[in-house]
């Protein structure tokens, strides 16, 4: 993997990632410091801070692109085997969605940035089944390198956040860098604003984990977004 300049732990330990969910495709996006997700329905097209990621992509659409890439790169026979094994991917009974995994990793700058900064915990901390596995980071790394990393290298056009200065733009420290929290597809969430970014919504009486309606309906592996405590 390419080497990256790590974001100081003093930044990440004191900071929080702000995520917003697209109400059209269900993808999540990280929001850079200095930007605030507007109230109401947010879409990928509104991602002004990372325009290379401003595209909606549902899970079936992603799988179609990924499978086409496999067929073109490895041939039909190998691609068919990858598709079969993809359908069996799981950790402790929880299906591993390559769409979810790719979405999360690329929003943080790609796999080299995630691995180099030891940010894998961001990927699986909201999945108790994954986190309970021994060496979960290495297991997820193995899956990503086999199924997704060649696709990422060929197609990823978003920001890599591979310097300390760029990577720090993702981490918002309470009282330092602005807003922290999460915002679901319905525009509701929990936030704290202290440095010029407008608040996204009023804190609910009890701020807990949130699933989108799409996840509740089909049991997908989309992440739960909540403030880190």
ChimeraX attribute file (.defattr): number of C-alpha atoms within 10 A of each C-alpha:
attribute: neighborCount
match mode: 1-to-1
recipient: residues
	/A:1	10
	/A:2	8
	/A:3	11
	/A:4	18
	/A:5	15
	/A:6	20
	/A:7	22
	/A:8	13
	/A:9	11
	/A:10	8
	/A:11	17
	/A:12	18
	/A:13	10
	/A:14	12
	/A:15	22
	/A:16	22
	/A:17	25
	/A:18	25
	/A:19	21
	/A:20	29
	/A:21	25
	/A:22	24
	/A:23	21
	/A:24	14
	/A:25	17
	/A:26	23
	/A:27	24
	/A:28	24
	/A:29	24
	/A:30	23
	/A:31	25
	/A:32	24
	/A:33	21
	/A:34	15
	/A:35	16
	/A:36	19
	/A:37	26
	/A:38	15
	/A:39	15
	/A:40	15
	/A:41	17
	/A:42	20
	/A:43	22
	/A:44	23
	/A:45	13
	/A:46	15
	/A:47	20
	/A:48	13
	/A:49	15
	/A:50	18
	/A:51	14
	/A:52	13
	/A:53	21
	/A:54	16
	/A:55	15
	/A:56	16
	/A:57	19
	/A:58	15
	/A:59	17
	/A:60	10
	/A:61	12
	/A:62	17
	/A:63	16
	/A:64	12
	/A:65	14
	/A:66	20
	/A:67	18
	/A:68	15
	/A:69	17
	/A:70	22
	/A:71	16
	/A:72	11
	/A:73	13
	/A:74	13
	/A:75	12
	/A:76	14
	/A:77	10
	/A:78	13
	/A:79	19
	/A:80	15
	/A:81	10
	/A:82	17
	/A:83	15
	/A:84	11
	/A:85	11
	/A:86	16
	/A:87	12
	/A:88	10
	/A:89	14
	/A:90	14
	/A:91	17
	/A:92	11
	/A:93	9
	/A:94	14
	/A:95	17
	/A:96	20
	/A:97	18
	/A:98	21
	/A:99	20
	/A:100	20
	/A:101	19
	/A:102	21
	/A:103	21
	/A:104	24
	/A:105	21
	/A:106	23
	/A:107	23
	/A:108	25
	/A:109	21
	/A:110	23
	/A:111	26
	/A:112	20
	/A:113	26
	/A:114	24
	/A:115	19
	/A:116	17
	/A:117	19
	/A:118	14
	/A:119	16
	/A:120	20
	/A:121	14
	/A:122	14
	/A:123	21
	/A:124	19
	/A:125	14
	/A:126	16
	/A:127	17
	/A:128	11
	/A:129	16
	/A:130	23
	/A:131	17
	/A:132	13
	/A:133	12
	/A:134	9
	/A:135	10
	/A:136	17
	/A:137	18
	/A:138	12
	/A:139	13
	/A:140	18
	/A:141	15
	/A:142	13
	/A:143	17
	/A:144	19
	/A:145	14
	/A:146	12
	/A:147	19
	/A:148	19
	/A:149	20
	/A:150	15
	/A:151	19
	/A:152	18
	/A:153	11
	/A:154	9
	/A:155	10
	/A:156	16
	/A:157	15
	/A:158	16
	/A:159	18
	/A:160	20
	/A:161	24
	/A:162	23
	/A:163	14
	/A:164	15
	/A:165	13
	/A:166	16
	/A:167	24
	/A:168	20
	/A:169	19
	/A:170	25
	/A:171	24
	/A:172	25
	/A:173	20
	/A:174	16
	/A:175	13
	/A:176	12
	/A:177	22
	/A:178	25
	/A:179	33
	/A:180	29
	/A:181	22
	/A:182	28
	/A:183	28
	/A:184	25
	/A:185	24
	/A:186	16
	/A:187	19
	/A:188	19
	/A:189	24
	/A:190	23
	/A:191	22
	/A:192	19
	/A:193	19
	/A:194	15
	/A:195	16
	/A:196	12
	/A:197	16
	/A:198	17
	/A:199	19
	/A:200	23
	/A:201	17
	/A:202	11
	/A:203	14
	/A:204	11
	/A:205	7
	/A:206	7
	/A:207	13
	/A:208	12
	/A:209	13
	/A:210	18
	/A:211	16
	/A:212	18
	/A:213	14
	/A:214	14
	/A:215	15
	/A:216	11
	/A:217	9
	/A:218	8
	/A:219	11
	/A:220	17
	/A:221	16
	/A:222	23
	/A:223	22
	/A:224	16
	/A:225	23
	/A:226	22
	/A:227	18
	/A:228	10
	/A:229	4
